[in-house]
Amino acid sequence: MNKGLFSFFLLFTALLVGALYYTNIIQAPFVSALNNIKSNYHTSTEFIQNQIIQHFFQATHIAELKDKLKKYENNELVMQQLYSEINDFFTDNNSSLQTDPRVELVRTLSYQKFGDLNRIWLEVEEYNSSKIYGLVYKNIVAGIVIPQDGRALGLLNRDIKSSYAVHIGDEKAPGIAHGNSSEYLIVKFIPAWHHIKKGDEVVTSGLDEIFFKGLNVGRVLSVTSSQGYQNAVIEPYYKTNDPNYFHMIKKIK
């Protein structure tokens, strides 16, 4: 390559670089192309990073969400108790509002006996075998917890020995709900002067110190009278047969 051609090449290169640097019309297409390349690069790298995160950290993220959900369910139960206390305070105007509710997440271990789906062993920390506790699943009443051989035995709603105090309908008619080893529950000892009808909501009364006041139990299907009282057949809201976790109400106030 002779000196003249080499000099021409250098001059051409210098002019081109100067034009690209100082002239927007010429610079714009190159900048646009570079931006597209960088945009595609960043999009590709972000997509790859997201895929890696989803693949390797998805299990951790799901576990974190499950822990948050359990805490939210626990807090909702506590808020239900506080709401009942505040409502009573404004209604009666004599509540001290001194409350210390306690709820614990407990894990299902196994059925007590093969073929009996209404009795389950529970894993409970610091279990006090001298008390009966309320058992809740996703904010609805699931049954009670009783001591058996020094361990925590859950009696689900349909078990005949599972019983607790309830209120029915707008009149808050009192009664005792218990299982009858079938699909439905029975509420007994409802005073005859209360008007109970099909579709009435059944909630816990809290008077037995097992459950918070106002937790959902089920709804009335039918009503009969017997020996000066009324009995109601209840369709329970809790119908799950294979739960892994419950909330156990250790203290209502």
DAWORA-V883575 format. One record per backbone hydrogen bond with DSSP energy under -0.5 kcal/mol. NH is the residue of the N-H (numbers start at 1). CO is the residue of the C=O. Records with the same first field share a line. If there is no record, write none. Layout:
BEGIN
NH = CO ; CO
END
This chain:
BEGIN
6 = 2
7 = 3
8 = 4
9 = 5
10 = 6
11 = 7
12 = 8
13 = 9
14 = 10
15 = 11
16 = 12
17 = 13
18 = 14
19 = 15
20 = 16
21 = 17
22 = 18
23 = 19
24 = 22
27 = 23
28 = 24
29 = 25
30 = 26
31 = 27
32 = 28
33 = 29
34 = 30
35 = 31
36 = 32
37 = 33
38 = 34
39 = 35
40 = 36
41 = 37
42 = 38
43 = 39
44 = 40
45 = 41
46 = 42
47 = 43
48 = 44
49 = 45
50 = 46
51 = 47
52 = 48
53 = 49
54 = 50
55 = 51
56 = 52
57 = 53
58 = 54
61 = 57
62 = 58
63 = 59
64 = 60
65 = 61
66 = 62
67 = 63
68 = 64
69 = 65
70 = 66
71 = 67
72 = 68
73 = 69
74 = 70
75 = 71
76 = 72
77 = 73
78 = 74
79 = 75
80 = 76
81 = 77
82 = 78
83 = 79
84 = 80
85 = 81
86 = 82
87 = 83
88 = 84
89 = 85
90 = 86
91 = 87
92 = 88
93 = 88 ; 89
99 = 97
102 = 251
104 = 248
106 = 104 ; 246
107 = 123
108 = 244
109 = 121
110 = 121
112 = 119
116 = 113
117 = 115
119 = 116
120 = 154
121 = 110
122 = 152
123 = 107
124 = 122
127 = 124
129 = 127
131 = 128
133 = 145
134 = 210 ; 249
135 = 143
136 = 247
137 = 140
140 = 137
141 = 216
142 = 135
143 = 135
144 = 155
145 = 133
146 = 153
148 = 151
151 = 148
153 = 146 ; 151
154 = 120 ; 152
155 = 144 ; 153
156 = 118 ; 154
157 = 142
159 = 156
162 = 159
163 = 161
164 = 177
166 = 175
167 = 203
168 = 173
169 = 201
172 = 169
173 = 168
175 = 166
176 = 188
177 = 164 ; 175
178 = 186
179 = 159 ; 162
180 = 184
181 = 158
182 = 184
185 = 234
186 = 178
187 = 232
188 = 176 ; 186
190 = 230
191 = 189
192 = 228
194 = 191
196 = 194
199 = 220
200 = 197
202 = 218
203 = 167
204 = 215
205 = 165
206 = 165
209 = 206
214 = 204
215 = 212
216 = 139
217 = 202
218 = 202
219 = 235
220 = 200
221 = 233
222 = 233
224 = 231
226 = 229
229 = 226
230 = 190
231 = 224
232 = 187
233 = 222
234 = 185
235 = 219
236 = 234
237 = 217
238 = 217
239 = 237
246 = 106
247 = 136
248 = 104
249 = 134 ; 247
250 = 102 ; 248
251 = 102
END
